[in-house]
Amino acid sequence: MRFAKLLMALFLINSATVSTADQTDNRLGSLIERLKEVEIHDVARSVTPEILSIWLDSDDGVSDELIRRGVEAMCARRHDLALNQIDSLVKHESNSAEGWNKRATVLYALGQFQWSINDIKRVFALEPRHFGALSCLGMCYEALGEEEAARDACKLALNANSHLSRIREKIGHLQEQVRRENIHYIDNIFKKRDKLSHNL
C-alpha cells in the first residue's frame, strides 16, 4: 500500500508553474545540483517540485491536454484509458522524457514490468538525471523478484535526490531481502555438498 502511494506520487506532479518545456530546460542543471547540496528537507521539498514541473511542462497544447487526461485517468484508476492517452503523447512528442516516464508508470500499474523498464530506458536516453524514473525502475525490478537490481536502482535514485525518504526505506528493505536470499543460497550449497559427501 505504501509503495502504491509512491507510484501515484510519481505520476501526480504539479505542472502549472513553468513556461518552458522538458528535460532541455537550462535551469535543470543548477536545480539538480542544488538538490544534491541542500540538507534542509523543507528547502528540498520546494526544489523537487520545480524540477518535476520543468520535466512535465510543455509548450505544446496537444501534449499538455494528453498529459492532463492521462493523469485524470490514472487518478481514477482507469489505467487502460491512461495508457491510451500517454501512448498518444509519446507518439505525438517522442522526445519528451516525461512522456516516456509517465507511460512507464502506467505500464507498471498494469503489471507490464518489462515494458515499463523498456520505457525507462527511453527516459534515460533523454534525461539520465530522472530520479522518478530510477524509482520506478527499482519498483519494476522488485516486482520481477530481482532484489539486487531493485536495490541498486533505488540507490541511484537516492544519489540523484537524497530527499526521497520512502526510497531510503525501500533500500533498507531490499538490502535485508538480498541478505536473506544470500544466506539461503549459501545454506543450499552446504546442504548439496553434505548430501553429495553422504552419498559417497
C-alpha positions as CSV (number, residue, x, y, z in Angstrom):
1,M,0.0,0.0,0.0
2,R,2.8,2.4,0.9
3,F,4.6,1.8,-2.5
4,A,1.2,2.2,-4.3
5,K,1.1,5.7,-2.8
6,L,4.7,6.3,-4.1
7,L,3.5,5.1,-7.5
8,M,0.8,7.7,-7.5
9,A,3.2,10.4,-6.3
10,L,5.5,9.6,-9.2
11,F,2.5,10.2,-11.5
12,L,0.8,13.2,-9.9
13,I,3.1,16.2,-10.5
14,N,2.2,19.8,-10.4
15,S,2.5,21.1,-13.9
16,A,1.3,24.7,-13.8
17,T,4.3,26.8,-12.8
18,V,6.9,26.8,-15.6
19,S,6.6,28.3,-19.0
20,T,9.3,26.4,-20.9
21,A,9.5,22.7,-21.6
22,D,11.1,19.4,-20.8
23,Q,14.5,18.0,-20.0
24,T,16.4,20.5,-22.1
25,D,15.5,23.5,-19.9
26,N,18.6,25.4,-18.9
27,R,17.5,25.7,-15.3
28,L,17.6,22.0,-14.6
29,G,21.4,21.7,-14.1
30,S,21.6,24.2,-11.3
31,L,18.4,22.9,-9.7
32,I,19.5,19.3,-9.7
33,E,22.9,20.4,-8.2
34,R,21.1,22.4,-5.6
35,L,19.0,19.4,-4.7
36,K,22.2,17.4,-4.0
37,E,23.6,20.2,-1.9
38,V,20.5,21.0,0.1
39,E,20.4,19.4,3.5
40,I,17.2,21.1,4.8
41,H,14.2,19.0,3.7
42,D,11.8,22.0,3.7
43,V,14.0,23.6,1.0
44,A,14.4,20.4,-0.9
45,R,10.6,20.0,-0.9
46,S,10.4,23.2,-2.9
47,V,13.2,22.3,-5.3
48,T,12.0,18.9,-6.2
49,P,8.5,20.0,-7.4
50,E,10.2,22.7,-9.5
51,I,12.4,20.1,-11.2
52,L,9.4,17.8,-11.8
53,S,7.4,20.7,-13.2
54,I,10.0,21.5,-15.7
55,W,10.2,17.9,-16.9
56,L,6.5,17.8,-17.2
57,D,5.7,21.2,-18.7
58,S,5.3,21.6,-22.5
59,D,4.9,24.5,-24.9
60,D,2.6,22.2,-26.9
61,G,-1.1,22.3,-26.2
62,V,-1.8,18.8,-27.5
63,S,0.9,17.3,-25.2
64,D,-0.5,19.3,-22.2
65,E,-4.0,18.0,-22.9
66,L,-2.9,14.4,-23.3
67,I,-0.9,14.6,-20.0
68,R,-3.9,16.1,-18.3
69,R,-6.2,13.3,-19.5
70,G,-3.7,10.7,-18.6
71,V,-3.3,12.0,-15.0
72,E,-7.0,12.2,-14.6
73,A,-7.5,8.6,-15.8
74,M,-4.7,7.4,-13.5
75,C,-6.2,9.1,-10.5
76,A,-9.5,7.4,-11.3
77,R,-7.5,4.1,-11.6
78,R,-8.6,3.8,-15.2
79,H,-5.2,2.5,-16.3
80,D,-6.1,1.4,-19.7
81,L,-7.5,4.8,-20.5
82,A,-4.4,6.4,-19.0
83,L,-2.2,4.2,-21.2
84,N,-4.2,5.2,-24.3
85,Q,-3.7,8.9,-23.6
86,I,0.0,8.6,-22.8
87,D,0.6,6.3,-25.8
88,S,-0.8,9.2,-27.9
89,L,1.5,11.6,-26.1
90,V,4.8,9.6,-26.8
91,K,3.7,9.2,-30.4
92,H,3.0,13.0,-30.7
93,E,6.1,14.1,-28.8
94,S,8.7,11.2,-28.8
95,N,11.5,13.4,-27.4
96,S,9.7,14.1,-24.1
97,A,11.4,12.2,-21.3
98,E,8.5,12.8,-19.0
99,G,6.1,11.3,-21.6
100,W,8.1,8.0,-21.5
101,N,8.3,8.2,-17.7
102,K,4.5,8.6,-17.5
103,R,4.0,5.6,-19.8
104,A,6.5,3.6,-17.7
105,T,4.5,4.4,-14.6
106,V,1.2,3.4,-16.2
107,L,2.7,0.1,-17.5
108,Y,4.0,-0.6,-14.0
109,A,0.5,-0.1,-12.6
110,L,-0.8,-2.6,-15.3
111,G,1.8,-5.2,-14.3
112,Q,3.8,-4.8,-17.5
113,F,7.1,-4.6,-15.7
114,Q,9.5,-5.4,-18.6
115,W,7.6,-3.0,-20.9
116,S,7.9,-0.4,-18.2
117,I,11.7,-1.0,-18.0
118,N,11.9,-0.6,-21.7
119,D,10.3,2.9,-21.5
120,I,12.5,3.8,-18.6
121,K,15.5,3.2,-20.9
122,R,14.0,5.7,-23.2
123,V,13.7,8.2,-20.3
124,F,17.4,7.8,-19.5
125,A,18.4,8.3,-23.1
126,L,16.7,11.7,-22.9
127,E,17.2,12.6,-19.3
128,P,19.7,10.4,-17.3
129,R,19.1,12.5,-14.1
130,H,15.5,11.5,-13.8
131,F,15.2,10.3,-10.2
132,G,11.5,9.5,-10.7
133,A,12.3,7.0,-13.4
134,L,15.0,5.5,-11.3
135,S,12.5,5.0,-8.5
136,C,10.1,3.3,-11.0
137,L,12.9,1.1,-12.2
138,G,13.5,-0.1,-8.7
139,M,9.8,-0.9,-8.3
140,C,9.8,-2.9,-11.6
141,Y,12.8,-4.9,-10.6
142,E,11.4,-5.6,-7.2
143,A,8.1,-6.8,-8.8
144,L,10.2,-9.1,-11.0
145,G,11.9,-10.6,-8.0
146,E,15.3,-9.1,-8.8
147,E,16.0,-7.5,-5.4
148,E,19.7,-6.7,-6.1
149,A,18.8,-4.8,-9.2
150,A,15.9,-3.1,-7.4
151,R,18.2,-2.1,-4.6
152,D,20.8,-0.7,-7.0
153,A,18.2,1.3,-8.9
154,C,16.9,2.8,-5.7
155,K,20.4,3.7,-4.6
156,L,20.9,5.6,-7.9
157,A,17.6,7.4,-7.3
158,L,18.6,8.4,-3.8
159,N,22.0,9.5,-5.1
160,A,20.2,11.8,-7.6
161,N,17.8,13.0,-4.9
162,S,18.8,12.3,-1.3
163,H,15.4,13.5,0.0
164,L,13.4,10.6,-1.3
165,S,12.7,9.2,2.2
166,R,10.5,6.4,1.0
167,I,13.2,5.2,-1.4
168,R,15.7,5.2,1.5
169,E,13.3,3.0,3.5
170,K,12.9,0.7,0.4
171,I,16.7,0.3,0.1
172,G,16.9,-1.0,3.7
173,H,14.1,-3.4,3.0
174,L,15.6,-4.7,-0.2
175,Q,19.0,-5.0,1.4
176,E,17.5,-7.2,4.0
177,Q,15.9,-9.3,1.3
178,V,19.2,-9.7,-0.6
179,R,20.9,-10.7,2.7
180,R,18.3,-13.4,3.4
181,E,18.5,-14.7,-0.1
182,N,22.3,-14.9,0.0
183,I,22.1,-16.8,3.3
184,H,19.5,-19.2,1.8
185,Y,21.7,-19.7,-1.3
186,I,24.8,-20.5,0.7
187,D,22.8,-22.8,3.0
188,N,21.6,-24.7,-0.1
189,I,25.2,-25.1,-1.3
190,F,26.2,-26.6,2.0
191,K,23.2,-29.0,2.0
192,K,24.0,-30.2,-1.5
193,R,27.7,-30.7,-0.6
194,D,26.7,-32.6,2.6
195,K,24.3,-34.8,0.6
196,L,27.0,-35.5,-2.0
197,S,29.5,-36.4,0.7
198,H,27.0,-38.7,2.3
199,N,26.2,-40.5,-0.9
200,L,30.0,-41.1,-1.5
